[in-house]
Amino acid sequence: MNVNEQKSSGLSAFGGVYTPSILTILGVIMYLRFGWVVGNVGLLGTFIIVTLSNAITFLTALSVCAIATDRVVKAGGAYYMISRSLGIETGGAVGIPLYIAQALSVALYTLGFAESVTQIVPAWAEYQLYIALAITIGVGVLALTSAEIAIKAQYFIMGAIALSLVSFFLGQPVEETQMELWRSTDQSFWQVFAVFFPAVTGIMAGVNMSGDLKDPSKALPIGTLAAVGTGYVIYMIIPIFLGFRADAQTLIDEPFIMARMSFWGGAIALGVWGATLSSAIGSILGAPRVLQALVRDNIFPKSLSFLGQGAGKNDEPRLGTAVTLGIAVAAVCLGDLNLIAPILTMFFLTTYLVLNASAGIESFLDSPSFRPTFKIHWSLSVTGALGCLGVMFLINAIATIVAAIIVLGIYLYLQRQELQVTWGDSRRGMWMALLRTGIYQVEEEIPDPKNWRPHILTFFHSPQKNWSLVKLADSFNHKGFLTVASVIPERRDYQSKQNLENTVKEYLTKNEVQGLVKIVRSDDTFGIVPKLVESYGIGALTPNTIILGSSTAWLRDDWQGHQDYCQMVSQIHQLNRNILILKQNPTNPLGKHRRIDVWWGGMQANGSLMILLAYLLKNDWHWSRANIYLKLVVGNPNALEPTKNNIRELIQKLNIELIPEVIVSEESSFDDILQENSRGADLIFLGLAPADENFAEYYHSWLKRTENLPTVAFVMAANDFPFEEVLQKEG
């Protein structure tokens, strides 16, 4: 039996969610700042602010309902929902600040309680800190005793708030006044909106108790929507009474104006105390449950795993509550949290934003696994997310940026930890949707040389033995696709094939190479490779550049093996693919990554492709300090200077750092010139003629001619592709 099945607290939808949510929504702002809002923007302006604020909260509540009715929501509330939808990194990036914000909020609310007490009883002003500490410890002890008792205590608090509202509605005007529908003051409409909006951000108080609910999928929607609806009705009624009972300037100047209007002014004090106590209890109950969920998902180091323990049949996080209480007490001792209060508000709003994004993405992707009983259109969730973002900047742009930096920093840190999870999330679905759209879009468009990039397929025997081949292929890869492939004997079963694929993937990840892995089973290696080249890919995303290791059959005097290899190369070239054959120097395959020699014969075909590959190679950080030498041989000394001038003009147009080197052959053979001028290179590019019936003899001669040279990359460009257009600028 799992933890959720053991829950027996029996917290109902209204007892478990509605009570803390509505009490947090009906916060201190209602008593101390509502008159200020009405006085600054008038009745109509207040209605607009209340409606806009509640609309954003309502959209967030709809998103919560959609997620809650799709899956079992365990302890952790908002963190649990986000991590199971957008991944553990996003969940942790939001969950850690959310926990800190809730823990510090306990201090904010108890300090607010103490301040209201000293305003009513000025003689106690010197004891304000001790009052706040006493209340903080009191709510902490209540939470440590039992979540159920803490929830039941909120019924008494709700009674106090209800009494304050009744007393207010039965009250009398404090002066003759005429209601103003619209009013302009020094405070702009959006400044007033920013002051009011935190009053409607309490819906997470009930969501954070999700792990203690008997039926979260039923309780969360009912309780959350009921809280939003009740809060909206009360917020729309109170401004009418305020507007009829006091002048606008009086509403602005007197924070406790509601007490003067009420039948019994003391009831308003009870309401203020009830609102602060309710918010403090909601935070001291919610924060440890978020912490417990974070620890159980291994977000924190293993040394803190004890914080994930639960106590009793309801799995209550008492150790987490004790830690949260310690943080709150320390914060109270600091006395003034006004500097960080705006950032805490941003953390809460970030949570609402990401919750909306989670529901919107899940709904938009229309994954078969996302089947909420409470369905909403994805556009509503996206609207809620944009609304949260807008409000964050309206309230405090600097705090928004600071909060975003903190969240991003935590996300990047968690991403580097490579946390392992046992659940799936919607990220794969997001990429699949983007990939699907992109493939169809690319398929419909006419190929454009300006957008060409290498999609590389390279073959290896094992990543360890052929690592320089894979490494070079990765260096060429410039926002394209890289696939490393291998052929294994057919006698090896499919499980062995899968195990090898996983091993290669792990090896690539360990060595920070992004690439796909393809393993095929065949006893005819040379025959299967062209078939794989022809069939591999989807739509327009097919490999256009094939990188092979050089044939070693000639070293063993295996002429048949050499011919089979050359026939394979010929078949690949007939498929209109670029081919790069790497003949490696066994002692130092890629040298010191400092010098690249390109033996050039013009811009056509091989010439342009070799320059392009050298340029891509230099853009890789391993080769970033390398010099590219563009080498050209002329037979006539009279052609030396004109050729140099032409090369310089060409390099200027290409906008690529190339060092031209024109060599006069005189009576020397090309082989001698090659040996003399490239023995100090780290990588040499040489073009190959198109494969024909004599390719085996032709390629064999090149292998012999380059036998004593550093690593050579033989290049054979695809037929009829205008690589010169990729290099040259228009105009």
N, C-alpha and C positions, 0 to 999 in steps of 0.2 A: 504494500500500500504506500503510495507516495505522499509527500507532504500535503499537497492540496486535498487529497482525499481524507486526510486526517483532520482537516479544519472542521471544527464543531462549534465555533463561536456563534454561528447563526446570525451574523450581522446582515440585516436586510438591506434592500436597495436604499431605503430612506435612512435607516439607522447607520449603515456603513458608509454611504457615500454622500447622500443628500445633506446630512447634518454638518459635517466638516466643510463641505464645499460651500453651502449657503452662508455659513457663519464666517468663512474667510472672505467671501464676496462682499457680504455686508460688513465691511471693515471700518476702521477708524475714520477713513475719508468721509464716510457717510455722515458722521457726527461733527467732525471738525472742519471739513473743507467743502461740504456740499453747498453751504450758504455762499461761500466765496465764489464757487463756480456759477451759481445762479446770478449773483450780483454782478459778475463780470460780463457774462454773455447773454443774460436775459433768459426767459422761459423757453422760447423757441430754440435758442442756441444750446441750452442745456439738453433739450429733447434730442437735438441732432447729435450732441456729444455722447449722450447715453446710448442712443441707437447705434451709432457707429462703433462704439466700444463693445457693446454687447453683440453686435453682428460678428466682430472678429472672434470674440469668445465663443459665440454660438457655432461658427464654422469650425473652430478648434474642437469644440465638444462633439460635433458631427464626425470629425476625423477620429476622435477617441472612440466613439461608438462603433465606427466601421472596423477599426482594428480589434476592439474588444470582443466583437461578435464573430470575428474570423478565427481566433485562436484562444486557447486557454491563457489568460493573463495571470502570471504568477507574481511573486513578491518583486517589488522594484518599480511598479507602476509605469511611469513614462519611460524610464530607462529600459525596462524590459521590452516595452512595445517598440522602441526605436532600435534597440540592438537586434531584435529578431526580424526587423524589416530592412534596415539599412546597413546592418553589419555591426560587429562588436566594436570596431574602431570608432564608428560614428556614435554608437550608444555610449561608449566610455567617454568620448570627448564631450558629450552633453551631460552624461550622468555624473561625472566627477564634479564639475562646476555646480550642477544642480544640488548635489549633496552638500557641498560647502555653503551654497546660498541658503539652503534650508536650515543648516546648523546655525549659521550666523543670524538667520531671521528670527530664531528663538530669542536671541539677545535684543534684536531690534524691537520686537513686540513687548518683551518684558520691560525694557527701558521706557517704551512708550507708556506702558501701564503705570510705571513708577512716576513718570513725569506728569501724567494726568492726576495722580493722587496728590502730588505736591502742589499742583495748581488749585486743587479744591481745598487742600489743607496746607497753606503756605508755611506753617510752623514746622512741617516735616521736611522742608526742602533739603536740609543738611543730611537727611537720612535716605535720600533718593537712591543712592547706590545700593544701600542695604535692602531697600524694598525690592529693587530689581533682582538682586541676588536671591532673596527669599522666594520671590515668585518663580524665578528660573529653576531653583532647586525643587520647588513644589511641583511644577509641571513635569520636571524630570522624574521625580519619585512616582507621580501618577502614571507616567508612561511605563516606568519600570515595573510597576505593580501589575498592570494588565492593560492591553490595548482596549479590551472590551469595556473595562471600567472607565477608561479615558473617554471613550466614545459616549458612554452613558452620562458622564459628567457634562458633556456638551449639551445634553437636553436641558440641564439647569441653566446653562449659559444662554441657550436659545430662549428659555423662558424670560431671562433678564432682558434680552434684546427685544423680545416681543412686548414686554411690559414697557420698555422705553418707547417703542413705536406707538403703542396705544396711548401712552401719556402725551406723546407729541401730537397725535391726531386729535386728541380731545382738548388741546391747548387753545390759547387765544392770541390774537395779534399783539405785537408789542408797540405798534404805532400805526397811524393812518398811512396808507400807502396805495399806490396804483401800480398794478403789475405791468412790467415792461417785457414785451415779447422779444425784443432784440436790444442789446446794449453793447456799446464799444467803450473800452477803457484802455489803459496803458498795456494791459495784457492782451496779446493776440489770441485769436480763437484757438490756434494750435498749441499755444502755451497752456491755455486752460485745459485743452484736451489732454495734454501730457500729464497734468496734475491729476486729472480724474481717472485716467485709464488704469492705473494700478488697482483701483477699487474693483475691477472686474476680472482680475487675474487669479482668482482663488480656486479655479475648478480642479486643480491638481491635488488639492487637499484630500479629496475622496479617492482619486485615482491612485495615489500613493499607498492607499490601504488595500489595494487589489489582492494582495496575498492573504489577507485576513477575511476575505469575503467568501461566503459559501458558494455563490454562483456569480463570479465576476462578469460573465458575458451578459447576464441579465441585469445585475445591480448597477454596473457602471453606466450603461446608457440611460437607465431610468433616473438614477441619482444625479448624474451630471447634467442632463437636460432639465431636470426639475429645478436644480440649483440655479442654472442660467435663467430659466423662465421666471422663477420667483424673484430673483435679484432684479431682473429687468422691470417687472411690474412695480416693485417697491421704489426703484430708482426713478420711475416715470411719475409716480404719485407724489413723492416728497417735494420736488421742486414747486408743484402747484401750491402746497401749503406754505412753503417758504416765501414764494413770490407775493402771496396775499397777506402775509403777516408782518413783513418788515420791509423797509426801504432798501434799495439795492446797495447803497453805501454802508448801511448798517450790517447787511449780510457780509460785506467784504471785511469790515473792521472787527467784527466780534466772532471769534472762532466758536464760542459756546452759545451762539445765538439760539440754538435749538432748545437749550435748557430754559431760556427766558420764555420761549413760546409754549413750553410744555405745561400740562396740567400739574405735573409734579416734576420739578427740575432735577431732583435727585435720580429719577429714572434714567435720564440721559447719561449721567455718570455711570450708572449700572450698565447701560448699553455700551459705552466706551470701554469699560473694563471687560465686559463680556466679549467684545470684538477682539480686544488685544489678547485676552486669555485664550479665546478660541483659535486665533491665528498661531499663538505660541504652541498650543497643544497639537494643532494640525502639523506644525513643523517638527516638533519633537517626536511625533509618531511616524511621520513620513520619511524624514532623513535617515534614520537607522535602517529602514527597509530598503532604501536605495543603496546604502552602504553594504548591506548584507548581500544584495543581488550582485553588486560590483565585485565583491570579494569572491563569491561563489563562481563567478565567470572568469576568475583569475586575472582580473584587471590589475589588482594590486599584487605586490610580491608575496611569495608563499609564506614569508615570516608573519604576515598579517592575516593568514587564513583563519585564525581563531575568531576574527570578527564576523565570519560568515556563519558561525554557529547559532542555532536557535534553541529556545528553551520552552519546555511545556508542550502540551498537545497542539498548541497553535503556532509553534515554531517562532516564537517572538524573539526579536534580535536584542536581547537585554545587554549583551556586551557592546553592541553597536550603539545602543541608547546611552550607555554609560559614557562612551567616547564622545558622542554628540553632546551630552550634557556638559562634559568637560570643556569642549570647544565653546559652548554657549556661555558658560561661567567665565572663561577667560575673556571672551568678547565683552561681556558685561563689565568686567573690571577695567577694560579700556575706556568705557564710559561713553565714547562718541563714535558712532559708526556711520556718520553722515557722509564721510568721504567715499566709503565703499558701497553705500546703499544703492546708488544708481547702477553700479556694475552688477549687484545682486539682482536688481530688477531685470537687467539685460539677460542674465542667465535664465531666469524664469521664462522670459519672452523667447529666448533662443529655443528652449524646450518646446514651447507651443509651435514655433515656426517649424522645427524639425518633425514634430508629430504630424502637422499638416502635410509636410512634404512626404512623409512616409506613407500616409494614406493616399495622397494624390498619385504617387508613383505606383503603388500597388494597384490602384484602380485603373490607372492609365495603361499599365502593362497587360492588364486583363489575364493574369496568370491563372491557369486552372486551379492552382493551390490556394488562391485568394478567393474565398467564398463567404463573405460576411452576410449574416442575416439582416444587418442594418446597412443597406446599400446607399451610397451617395455618389454623385458624379465627380470625377476627378477634378473638374474645374472649380468646384466649391472648395476643395482642400487647397488647391493652388492659390485661389483667391485669399483664403485664410492665411497661408504662408506669406504672401506678398503684403497682406495687411499687417501682420506681425512685424515684418521687416520695416515697413514704413513707420509704424508706431515707435519702433526702437530708435530710429533716427530722429523722430520728432521729440521724443522724451529727452534723449541725451546722445548726440552723435559721437562724442568722444568716448563715452562709456560703451557705446555699441562697438566701436572699433577695438577698444581694449578687450572687451569680452570676446569678440571674434578672434583676436590674436591668441588669447588664452585657449579657446576651444580648438583652433587650428593647431596650436602647439601640442596639445594633448593628443589630437588625432594623429599627427605625424609621429609622435613618440610611440603610440600604441601600434601604429602600422609597422614600425621598425621591430617591434617585439614579436611580430608574426604569431599572434595568438591563435591557438587552435580551438575551434568550436565544434559542437555536435549538432548544430542546426543549420539550415539553409536560410538565406536572406534574399532580398529582391535585387541585389546588385547584379547578379548574373543575368536576371531577366532584363534589367536596364540595358546592359551591354548587348544582349541578344536583340532587343528592340532597335537599338541604334545601329547595330550591325546589319540587321535585316533592311532597315531603311537605306543605309549607305550602299549596300550591295545592289539593291534595285535601282538606286539613283545612278551609281557608276555604270551599271549595265545599260541604262538608257542613253547615256551621254557618249558622244563621239570621242575616241581616244585623242588626247592632246599631248604632244611631245613636251610642252612646257611643264606638265604635271607628272612627267615620268619619274619614277623612282624604282630602285631594284627590289623586286620580290624574289628573295633568294631561296633556293633549295640546294642544300649541300649534303653530300653523302660521306659517311665515316664508317670505320670498323668498330671503334670504341671511342668515346669522348676523351679518354685519357691519352690514348695513342695518337689520335688525330686532333688534339686540342688546338694546335696552331691553325689548322684548317677552319675549325669552327670559330676560333677567335678572329681570324681574318674576315670570315663571312659576316660576323657581327659588326666588325669595323666598317664594312661597306654599307651595312644596313642603315638607311637614312629615312626613318619614319615609314619604312616599308615592312614587309613580312619576312621573317626568317624561319625556315623549317630545316631542322637537322634530321636526316633520314638514314636508315641502315637496313641492310638485307640480311636476314638470318636464315639458316637452313630450315626446310620444311619439317624436319623431324622434331623440331622444338615446338611444343604445344602452345596454345593461345595464352595460357597462364604465364608461361615463360616470356612470351612476347609482351604481355602487359607488365610484367615485373621489370623487364628491360626498359620499357617506355618510362615507367615511374622512376627508375634509377637515373636515366638520362635527364629527365625533368629536374630531379633533385640536384643533379650535378650542374646543370645550367643555372638554376636558381642560386646555388652556392657560389658560383663564379660570376654572378650578376650579369647573365646573358638572357635577354628576353627572346624566346624562340619557341616554336611549336616542335613537337616530336612526332615522327612517323616511322614505325617499324613494320616491315613487310616480310612475309615468309616465302622463300623461293629457293630452289636449288640452282636456278639459272640467273645468276646475278646480273650479267651483262644484258640478258634479255628482258628482265623485269624492270630495270631502271628506266629505259625509254617509255615503257608503258605507264610507270608511275608518274613520270614527268608529264605525259599526255593527259592523264586522268586526274591528277591531283589539283585541288582548288575548287572554287565555287564561283560561278558567274565570271566576271571580269577579274576576280582576284585569283589569278593563277601565277605560278612562278615564271618569271621572265628571264631569270639569270640562274644558271646551274653552275655550281662550283664543285669541281671534282679534284681528287688527289691524282697525281700522275701515275701512269702505269709503271709497275716495277717488273713486269714480265720480261722486258728486254734485258734487265740485269741478270735474269736467270736463263737467258737464251731460250725463253719460252715464246717462240714466234707465234704460235697459235693463240696463246693468251693475249699477246700484244695485238694481234689482228682482231680478236673479239672485243677488246677494249676500244680500239679505233672504230670498229663498226658501231659500237654503242654511242660514241661521240658523234659519228656521222648521223645516226638516227635522231639523236637529240637536236642536232643542228637543223635537220629537215623539219622538225617541229617548230622552227622559227624561234628558237630560244638563244639567248646569249650564253656563251660557254666560257668559263674561266678554269683552266687546268693549272693547279699549283704544283710545281716541281720544287720540293723543299730541299734546303740545305740541311742534312741530318744533324750537323754539329750545332747550328744556330739558325733555326728555321726562319725567323723574321728579324734577325740582327738586333740592332739597338733602336730601331724605329726612327732613324734620323735621316735616311736618304732613300729617295724613290727615283729610279731611272725609268723614263718612258721613251722607248725607241719608236720614233714617230715617222709615219710616211705620208701624212696629210690628214685632212679633216674627215675624209670619207670613212664610214663604217668603223673599222678597228681603231683608227686614230682618234676619233671623237670619243668612243667608248673608253679607251684607255685613259685619256685626260679626265673624263668624268669619274672613272673609278678612283684615280689617283686623288682627285679633289675630295671625293667622299671619304677616302681613307684619311686624308689630312684633317678632316673635320672630327675624326674620332680622337679622344683625348690621348690615347696611347701614341698616336702619330702626329699630334698637334705641333710638335717642334721639328718635324721632318721638312726637308727641302725637296721639291719636285724638280728634277732636271728633265727638260724636254730635249731629247737628243735627236739630231737629224744628220744624215750623211749625204754629202754632195760629192760628185765626182770631179767637178771642174773648180779650180781655185777662183776663177772669175765669178763664180756663182756665190761665193762665200758672203760677201757684204750684202748683196741684194737679198739673199735668203735670210740673213740676220735681221735686216730691216723689216722684211715681211713678217718674220716670227714675232718681232717686238710689237708691231701693229696688231697682230692677231691676239697676243697676250693682253694687250691693253683693252681690246674689245671683249675678251672673255672675262676679264675682271677676276682672274685666278692667279695666285702667286706661283709663277713658273719661272725657272731659270733656264733660258735658252742656251743650247750648246750645239753649234753647227760644226761638224767635223768633215774635213776634206779627206777623201779616201786615198787619193793619189794612186799608189800601186798596192795598197794594203787591202786584204780581203775584209768583208764585213765581220767574219768570225774573229779575225785578229783585232779589229777595232772594238768589237763587243767585249772580248776578253780583257783588253787593255783598259777600256774606259768604264767598265761596270764591276770590276772585281771588288771595289770598295762600297758598293751599294748594299742596302738591306733588302730591297725588293726591286725586281726588274720586270717591267711590262714589255712583252713582245707579242706582236700580232701574228695570228695564224691565218693562212689562206683557207677558204671554204673547203669543207671536207668533200673529197671526190673518191673515185675508185683507187687512187694511188695514195690515199691519206696515210695508210699504215707506214709506208716507206718514208713519206714526207715528215710525219711526226717523229719517226724513229731518228731521222737525221738531225732534227732539232734537239732531241734528247742527248744525242752524242755531242753536238756542237756546244751545248750549254753545261756539259758535264762538270766542269770545274768552277762554275759560277755560283754566286749566292742564290737565294731562293728566286725562282722565276715564275711569273704568272703569265701563262699563254692565254691570249684573249682571242675569241672568235665571235664577232658581233652577229646578231640576228640579221637575216636578209631584209633589206629594204626599209629598215627603221631609220628615220632621220635624226641620228644622235647629234648632228651638228646644230639642229634647231634647239635641242635641250641646252646647249652651251652658249650659243650666240644670242646677243640681245637684239631686239627688234629695232628697226629704224636706222 
